[in-house]
Amino acid sequence: MSDVDFNEKLKRILSSITDLSTLPGIADNLTQLIENPKTSAVTVGDSIRMDPALTSKVLKLVNSAFYGFPRKINTLSQAVVILGFNNIKNIILTASIFNIFSDGKACLSFNVEKFWEHSMGCGVVSKVMTKRLGITKYEEAFIGGLLHDIGRLLLFQYLRDEFEEIIKRVGEKDILISEAEREVLGIDHSFIGKKLGEHWNLPPVLEEVIEFHHDPKSALDNSRMASVVHLADIITRALGLGSGGDEKIPVIDETAMELLDIDLSFIEKLLPEVDEEMDKARELLSLID
């Protein structure tokens, strides 16, 4: 690919990101509220309540089997108290991003439902893994896993010709979709996802996880979380949960295992819990969609 071709495609990608909807103002507002130690659960609930559709969705999500509370949560204030500020923020972030990408045209070569199942699987494995490792920010790990391939969804929805060529090369050459992306575009979905994260003003940890989930050692401040998502992506592919865009299983980056101080036996012990959590997550996926 010539420099002229690369620059032209890069401009088109960045233009698509700029044209893409920003996250609802409520997401930014919540971030500011949560950073204020004086903010109460009532204040957060009142902020969410400004959007009736979002209010309904949040209550459906917190009452799903995925969260598994023994009694029904009827109010936003209850939800905030029980789940905590950051979990509520993550739920709203997830619901908002699903809404942004909810109206893409169908494509025979790419199954969006399978894409989201893979993404949800990666989120579930990330969450289970961080809990086993004693990393307290397991909901953050879940969101990082859920959004790790979000750049690919932008390609599918907004650069359809290039995306069709990428999928074609995956089939013809039997290569990873990320390799095909670099062949066609000169960059891959990780770079595009990072730019999306900047556009949406995502937390730095999510931006780094999205950018470096294939190369966790290169993450600046969040290499352990990037390692979790890197391994979760591969485990999800190995388990056949949804589709990452090709039928191959990438090689594990040994640095990720070293950063987390784990071995293959640790991964094997995760699998029964992953299976159980994935059943709950499928209900969550149906509620978000």
BATORFI-41070 format. One record per residue (C-alpha): x negated, y negated, z negated. Coordinates in steps of 0.5 Angstrom, whole numbers, plus 500, padded with zeros to 3 digits. Example, Ala and Ser with C-alpha at 12.3 -4.5 7.8 and 13.67 -1.06 7.14 Angstrom:
<atom><east>475</east><north>509</north><up>484</up></atom>
<atom><east>473</east><north>502</north><up>486</up></atom>
END
This chain:
<atom><east>500</east><north>500</north><up>500</up></atom>
<atom><east>497</east><north>493</north><up>502</up></atom>
<atom><east>497</east><north>487</north><up>497</up></atom>
<atom><east>502</east><north>484</north><up>501</up></atom>
<atom><east>507</east><north>490</north><up>500</up></atom>
<atom><east>505</east><north>490</north><up>493</up></atom>
<atom><east>506</east><north>483</north><up>491</up></atom>
<atom><east>513</east><north>483</north><up>495</up></atom>
<atom><east>516</east><north>489</north><up>492</up></atom>
<atom><east>513</east><north>486</north><up>485</up></atom>
<atom><east>517</east><north>480</north><up>486</up></atom>
<atom><east>523</east><north>483</north><up>488</up></atom>
<atom><east>523</east><north>488</north><up>481</up></atom>
<atom><east>521</east><north>481</north><up>477</up></atom>
<atom><east>527</east><north>478</north><up>481</up></atom>
<atom><east>532</east><north>483</north><up>479</up></atom>
<atom><east>530</east><north>483</north><up>472</up></atom>
<atom><east>531</east><north>476</north><up>472</up></atom>
<atom><east>538</east><north>476</north><up>475</up></atom>
<atom><east>540</east><north>482</north><up>470</up></atom>
<atom><east>544</east><north>480</north><up>464</up></atom>
<atom><east>541</east><north>478</north><up>458</up></atom>
<atom><east>543</east><north>482</north><up>452</up></atom>
<atom><east>550</east><north>479</north><up>448</up></atom>
<atom><east>548</east><north>473</north><up>444</up></atom>
<atom><east>551</east><north>477</north><up>438</up></atom>
<atom><east>544</east><north>481</north><up>439</up></atom>
<atom><east>540</east><north>475</north><up>438</up></atom>
<atom><east>544</east><north>472</north><up>433</up></atom>
<atom><east>544</east><north>479</north><up>429</up></atom>
<atom><east>536</east><north>479</north><up>429</up></atom>
<atom><east>536</east><north>472</north><up>426</up></atom>
<atom><east>541</east><north>474</north><up>421</up></atom>
<atom><east>537</east><north>480</north><up>419</up></atom>
<atom><east>530</east><north>476</north><up>418</up></atom>
<atom><east>534</east><north>472</north><up>413</up></atom>
<atom><east>533</east><north>475</north><up>406</up></atom>
<atom><east>539</east><north>471</north><up>404</up></atom>
<atom><east>544</east><north>474</north><up>409</up></atom>
<atom><east>550</east><north>478</north><up>406</up></atom>
<atom><east>553</east><north>484</north><up>409</up></atom>
<atom><east>559</east><north>480</north><up>410</up></atom>
<atom><east>556</east><north>475</north><up>414</up></atom>
<atom><east>553</east><north>480</north><up>419</up></atom>
<atom><east>560</east><north>483</north><up>419</up></atom>
<atom><east>563</east><north>476</north><up>421</up></atom>
<atom><east>558</east><north>475</north><up>426</up></atom>
<atom><east>560</east><north>482</north><up>430</up></atom>
<atom><east>567</east><north>481</north><up>429</up></atom>
<atom><east>567</east><north>475</north><up>434</up></atom>
<atom><east>567</east><north>480</north><up>439</up></atom>
<atom><east>573</east><north>485</north><up>438</up></atom>
<atom><east>571</east><north>490</north><up>443</up></atom>
<atom><east>564</east><north>491</north><up>440</up></atom>
<atom><east>567</east><north>491</north><up>433</up></atom>
<atom><east>571</east><north>497</north><up>436</up></atom>
<atom><east>565</east><north>500</north><up>439</up></atom>
<atom><east>561</east><north>500</north><up>432</up></atom>
<atom><east>567</east><north>503</north><up>428</up></atom>
<atom><east>567</east><north>508</north><up>433</up></atom>
<atom><east>560</east><north>510</north><up>433</up></atom>
<atom><east>559</east><north>509</north><up>425</up></atom>
<atom><east>565</east><north>514</north><up>424</up></atom>
<atom><east>562</east><north>519</north><up>429</up></atom>
<atom><east>559</east><north>526</north><up>427</up></atom>
<atom><east>552</east><north>523</north><up>429</up></atom>
<atom><east>552</east><north>519</north><up>422</up></atom>
<atom><east>556</east><north>524</north><up>419</up></atom>
<atom><east>559</east><north>520</north><up>413</up></atom>
<atom><east>564</east><north>524</north><up>409</up></atom>
<atom><east>569</east><north>519</north><up>409</up></atom>
<atom><east>572</east><north>514</north><up>414</up></atom>
<atom><east>569</east><north>507</north><up>414</up></atom>
<atom><east>574</east><north>502</north><up>416</up></atom>
<atom><east>571</east><north>495</north><up>416</up></atom>
<atom><east>565</east><north>492</north><up>419</up></atom>
<atom><east>562</east><north>490</north><up>412</up></atom>
<atom><east>563</east><north>497</north><up>409</up></atom>
<atom><east>559</east><north>499</north><up>416</up></atom>
<atom><east>553</east><north>494</north><up>414</up></atom>
<atom><east>553</east><north>496</north><up>407</up></atom>
<atom><east>552</east><north>504</north><up>408</up></atom>
<atom><east>548</east><north>504</north><up>415</up></atom>
<atom><east>544</east><north>498</north><up>413</up></atom>
<atom><east>542</east><north>492</north><up>417</up></atom>
<atom><east>537</east><north>495</north><up>422</up></atom>
<atom><east>541</east><north>501</north><up>424</up></atom>
<atom><east>547</east><north>496</north><up>425</up></atom>
<atom><east>543</east><north>492</north><up>430</up></atom>
<atom><east>540</east><north>498</north><up>433</up></atom>
<atom><east>547</east><north>501</north><up>434</up></atom>
<atom><east>549</east><north>494</north><up>438</up></atom>
<atom><east>543</east><north>494</north><up>442</up></atom>
<atom><east>544</east><north>501</north><up>444</up></atom>
<atom><east>552</east><north>499</north><up>446</up></atom>
<atom><east>550</east><north>493</north><up>449</up></atom>
<atom><east>545</east><north>496</north><up>454</up></atom>
<atom><east>549</east><north>501</north><up>456</up></atom>
<atom><east>554</east><north>496</north><up>458</up></atom>
<atom><east>549</east><north>492</north><up>462</up></atom>
<atom><east>548</east><north>499</north><up>466</up></atom>
<atom><east>555</east><north>501</north><up>466</up></atom>
<atom><east>557</east><north>500</north><up>473</up></atom>
<atom><east>552</east><north>502</north><up>478</up></atom>
<atom><east>554</east><north>506</north><up>484</up></atom>
<atom><east>553</east><north>513</north><up>485</up></atom>
<atom><east>547</east><north>516</north><up>488</up></atom>
<atom><east>547</east><north>524</north><up>490</up></atom>
<atom><east>540</east><north>524</north><up>489</up></atom>
<atom><east>540</east><north>522</north><up>481</up></atom>
<atom><east>545</east><north>524</north><up>476</up></atom>
<atom><east>546</east><north>518</north><up>471</up></atom>
<atom><east>549</east><north>522</north><up>466</up></atom>
<atom><east>543</east><north>527</north><up>466</up></atom>
<atom><east>539</east><north>521</north><up>465</up></atom>
<atom><east>542</east><north>519</north><up>459</up></atom>
<atom><east>543</east><north>526</north><up>456</up></atom>
<atom><east>535</east><north>526</north><up>457</up></atom>
<atom><east>534</east><north>519</north><up>454</up></atom>
<atom><east>539</east><north>521</north><up>448</up></atom>
<atom><east>535</east><north>528</north><up>447</up></atom>
<atom><east>528</east><north>524</north><up>447</up></atom>
<atom><east>532</east><north>519</north><up>442</up></atom>
<atom><east>534</east><north>525</north><up>438</up></atom>
<atom><east>527</east><north>529</north><up>438</up></atom>
<atom><east>524</east><north>522</north><up>436</up></atom>
<atom><east>528</east><north>521</north><up>430</up></atom>
<atom><east>527</east><north>529</north><up>428</up></atom>
<atom><east>520</east><north>528</north><up>428</up></atom>
<atom><east>519</east><north>522</north><up>425</up></atom>
<atom><east>523</east><north>524</north><up>419</up></atom>
<atom><east>519</east><north>530</north><up>418</up></atom>
<atom><east>513</east><north>526</north><up>419</up></atom>
<atom><east>515</east><north>522</north><up>413</up></atom>
<atom><east>516</east><north>515</north><up>418</up></atom>
<atom><east>521</east><north>511</north><up>415</up></atom>
<atom><east>523</east><north>508</north><up>421</up></atom>
<atom><east>527</east><north>514</north><up>424</up></atom>
<atom><east>532</east><north>510</north><up>427</up></atom>
<atom><east>527</east><north>505</north><up>431</up></atom>
<atom><east>524</east><north>512</north><up>433</up></atom>
<atom><east>531</east><north>514</north><up>436</up></atom>
<atom><east>532</east><north>507</north><up>440</up></atom>
<atom><east>525</east><north>508</north><up>442</up></atom>
<atom><east>526</east><north>515</north><up>445</up></atom>
<atom><east>533</east><north>513</north><up>448</up></atom>
<atom><east>530</east><north>507</north><up>452</up></atom>
<atom><east>523</east><north>510</north><up>454</up></atom>
<atom><east>526</east><north>510</north><up>461</up></atom>
<atom><east>530</east><north>504</north><up>462</up></atom>
<atom><east>526</east><north>501</north><up>467</up></atom>
<atom><east>528</east><north>507</north><up>472</up></atom>
<atom><east>535</east><north>505</north><up>471</up></atom>
<atom><east>533</east><north>498</north><up>473</up></atom>
<atom><east>530</east><north>502</north><up>480</up></atom>
<atom><east>536</east><north>506</north><up>481</up></atom>
<atom><east>541</east><north>500</north><up>480</up></atom>
<atom><east>538</east><north>494</north><up>483</up></atom>
<atom><east>532</east><north>497</north><up>488</up></atom>
<atom><east>536</east><north>503</north><up>491</up></atom>
<atom><east>532</east><north>504</north><up>498</up></atom>
<atom><east>526</east><north>504</north><up>494</up></atom>
<atom><east>529</east><north>509</north><up>489</up></atom>
<atom><east>531</east><north>513</north><up>494</up></atom>
<atom><east>524</east><north>514</north><up>497</up></atom>
<atom><east>521</east><north>515</north><up>490</up></atom>
<atom><east>526</east><north>521</north><up>489</up></atom>
<atom><east>525</east><north>524</north><up>496</up></atom>
<atom><east>517</east><north>524</north><up>495</up></atom>
<atom><east>519</east><north>528</north><up>488</up></atom>
<atom><east>522</east><north>533</north><up>492</up></atom>
<atom><east>517</east><north>533</north><up>498</up></atom>
<atom><east>511</east><north>533</north><up>494</up></atom>
<atom><east>513</east><north>537</north><up>488</up></atom>
<atom><east>510</east><north>531</north><up>483</up></atom>
<atom><east>512</east><north>527</north><up>477</up></atom>
<atom><east>517</east><north>522</north><up>478</up></atom>
<atom><east>512</east><north>517</north><up>475</up></atom>
<atom><east>507</east><north>519</north><up>480</up></atom>
<atom><east>512</east><north>518</north><up>486</up></atom>
<atom><east>514</east><north>511</north><up>483</up></atom>
<atom><east>506</east><north>509</north><up>483</up></atom>
<atom><east>506</east><north>511</north><up>490</up></atom>
<atom><east>512</east><north>507</north><up>493</up></atom>
<atom><east>511</east><north>501</north><up>488</up></atom>
<atom><east>504</east><north>501</north><up>486</up></atom>
<atom><east>507</east><north>501</north><up>479</up></atom>
<atom><east>512</east><north>505</north><up>475</up></atom>
<atom><east>518</east><north>505</north><up>470</up></atom>
<atom><east>514</east><north>504</north><up>464</up></atom>
<atom><east>511</east><north>497</north><up>467</up></atom>
<atom><east>518</east><north>495</north><up>469</up></atom>
<atom><east>521</east><north>497</north><up>462</up></atom>
<atom><east>516</east><north>493</north><up>459</up></atom>
<atom><east>518</east><north>487</north><up>463</up></atom>
<atom><east>526</east><north>489</north><up>461</up></atom>
<atom><east>524</east><north>489</north><up>454</up></atom>
<atom><east>521</east><north>482</north><up>455</up></atom>
<atom><east>527</east><north>479</north><up>458</up></atom>
<atom><east>532</east><north>482</north><up>453</up></atom>
<atom><east>527</east><north>480</north><up>447</up></atom>
<atom><east>527</east><north>487</north><up>444</up></atom>
<atom><east>522</east><north>488</north><up>438</up></atom>
<atom><east>515</east><north>489</north><up>439</up></atom>
<atom><east>515</east><north>496</north><up>437</up></atom>
<atom><east>520</east><north>498</north><up>442</up></atom>
<atom><east>516</east><north>494</north><up>448</up></atom>
<atom><east>510</east><north>498</north><up>446</up></atom>
<atom><east>514</east><north>504</north><up>446</up></atom>
<atom><east>517</east><north>503</north><up>453</up></atom>
<atom><east>510</east><north>501</north><up>456</up></atom>
<atom><east>506</east><north>506</north><up>453</up></atom>
<atom><east>510</east><north>512</north><up>452</up></atom>
<atom><east>506</east><north>516</north><up>457</up></atom>
<atom><east>499</east><north>513</north><up>454</up></atom>
<atom><east>500</east><north>512</north><up>447</up></atom>
<atom><east>493</east><north>511</north><up>445</up></atom>
<atom><east>493</east><north>504</north><up>449</up></atom>
<atom><east>499</east><north>502</north><up>445</up></atom>
<atom><east>496</east><north>496</north><up>440</up></atom>
<atom><east>500</east><north>496</north><up>434</up></atom>
<atom><east>505</east><north>502</north><up>435</up></atom>
<atom><east>501</east><north>508</north><up>437</up></atom>
<atom><east>504</east><north>513</north><up>432</up></atom>
<atom><east>511</east><north>511</north><up>435</up></atom>
<atom><east>509</east><north>511</north><up>442</up></atom>
<atom><east>506</east><north>518</north><up>440</up></atom>
<atom><east>512</east><north>520</north><up>437</up></atom>
<atom><east>516</east><north>518</north><up>444</up></atom>
<atom><east>511</east><north>521</north><up>448</up></atom>
<atom><east>512</east><north>528</north><up>445</up></atom>
<atom><east>519</east><north>527</north><up>445</up></atom>
<atom><east>520</east><north>526</north><up>452</up></atom>
<atom><east>516</east><north>532</north><up>454</up></atom>
<atom><east>519</east><north>537</north><up>449</up></atom>
<atom><east>526</east><north>534</north><up>451</up></atom>
<atom><east>524</east><north>536</north><up>458</up></atom>
<atom><east>521</east><north>543</north><up>456</up></atom>
<atom><east>528</east><north>544</north><up>453</up></atom>
<atom><east>532</east><north>542</north><up>459</up></atom>
<atom><east>536</east><north>537</north><up>456</up></atom>
<atom><east>538</east><north>532</north><up>462</up></atom>
<atom><east>533</east><north>530</north><up>467</up></atom>
<atom><east>528</east><north>525</north><up>467</up></atom>
<atom><east>528</east><north>525</north><up>474</up></atom>
<atom><east>524</east><north>531</north><up>476</up></atom>
<atom><east>523</east><north>538</north><up>474</up></atom>
<atom><east>516</east><north>538</north><up>472</up></atom>
<atom><east>513</east><north>538</north><up>465</up></atom>
<atom><east>508</east><north>533</north><up>464</up></atom>
<atom><east>501</east><north>535</north><up>460</up></atom>
<atom><east>501</east><north>533</north><up>453</up></atom>
<atom><east>496</east><north>527</north><up>451</up></atom>
<atom><east>492</east><north>531</north><up>446</up></atom>
<atom><east>491</east><north>524</north><up>443</up></atom>
<atom><east>498</east><north>523</north><up>441</up></atom>
<atom><east>497</east><north>530</north><up>437</up></atom>
<atom><east>491</east><north>527</north><up>433</up></atom>
<atom><east>494</east><north>520</north><up>432</up></atom>
<atom><east>500</east><north>524</north><up>428</up></atom>
<atom><east>496</east><north>529</north><up>425</up></atom>
<atom><east>500</east><north>535</north><up>428</up></atom>
<atom><east>500</east><north>542</north><up>432</up></atom>
<atom><east>504</east><north>546</north><up>436</up></atom>
<atom><east>507</east><north>550</north><up>430</up></atom>
<atom><east>510</east><north>543</north><up>427</up></atom>
<atom><east>513</east><north>542</north><up>434</up></atom>
<atom><east>516</east><north>549</north><up>434</up></atom>
<atom><east>519</east><north>548</north><up>427</up></atom>
<atom><east>523</east><north>542</north><up>429</up></atom>
<atom><east>527</east><north>546</north><up>435</up></atom>
<atom><east>533</east><north>548</north><up>430</up></atom>
<atom><east>534</east><north>541</north><up>428</up></atom>
<atom><east>534</east><north>538</north><up>434</up></atom>
<atom><east>539</east><north>543</north><up>437</up></atom>
<atom><east>544</east><north>541</north><up>431</up></atom>
<atom><east>543</east><north>534</north><up>432</up></atom>
<atom><east>543</east><north>534</north><up>440</up></atom>
<atom><east>550</east><north>537</north><up>439</up></atom>
<atom><east>552</east><north>531</north><up>435</up></atom>
<atom><east>549</east><north>526</north><up>439</up></atom>
<atom><east>553</east><north>528</north><up>445</up></atom>
<atom><east>559</east><north>525</north><up>442</up></atom>
<atom><east>555</east><north>519</north><up>440</up></atom>
<atom><east>554</east><north>519</north><up>448</up></atom>
<atom><east>561</east><north>519</north><up>450</up></atom>
<atom><east>563</east><north>514</north><up>445</up></atom>
<atom><east>557</east><north>509</north><up>447</up></atom>
<atom><east>559</east><north>510</north><up>455</up></atom>
END
